[in-house]
Amino acid sequence: MLLYDLNKNNLSTDVKTESLDGLPEDISTVMCLFIKVLKEDFLNKNKTLVTEGLINKTLWVVTVPALWSQKTNDFMRTAAETAGITNTNLLLASEPECAAVYCINLPQEQQINMGNLGMPGTKFLTADIGGNISFYVSF
């Protein structure tokens, strides 16, 4: 919610948050460490598949709320780059865009069960209505 407040109130990204043990921590450091842990977890779980060439070809997608400002998006980009993801391998994508891509790439059986959702010529709507709630409409 602190990132939401940064965006909503156009605050500086040089903000402190509180750790579980009550100590102040810079929000930039927290977000960088969060992204870094996710990246390292992926790499550790896929040790047998990961090579330097594969890492250089990996596109890391960080989702951001559609209503975030450019300033908040830049904050997330900086956090990801600080976590070791190069700019050329980083994509910031809005959450509704990600939902649409997901719908387009559903397994064929699920597409058929949902009225051929994602098939060429099918129209659908994705809506980001806040929180973790999303829905689709196919026409």
Phi, psi and omega in degrees: 000335180296321177295323176299316179295323177302316181290310185299317184260006179052044180278165175292147177278000177271069188238148176262145171237176183248133178283171179302330180269012174084007181271144178289141179218140179293131182299328178296318178295317180299312182293320177300313180295323179299311180294320180297318179295318178297317179297311181295324177297316177300312182296320179293322181285346182238034184306320184289338182263337189278125173232167178301320179297320180292319179299319180292339180261359182280130175260118179265122182252122176251120180274143179225149176301144183298331185273359181293148179281169176299324180299315180289322175298318178298323176301314180294320178299315179298318179298317180294319179294321177295331178282358175104014177260120183289153182302324181289342180252016186239133176230125170267128182229139178288151183300319177296325176298317180296321178298319180295315179299319178300313181298320181295331186252025176295153174303148186305317181300318180290323176300316180296315180297339182253031176074037180062034177302131178092351178283151180307135180090345179281136177254140176211162182239132170251143181226131176259106183252022175096159179060217180256020184262131173213159179211169178226154173229130178248135175229000000 
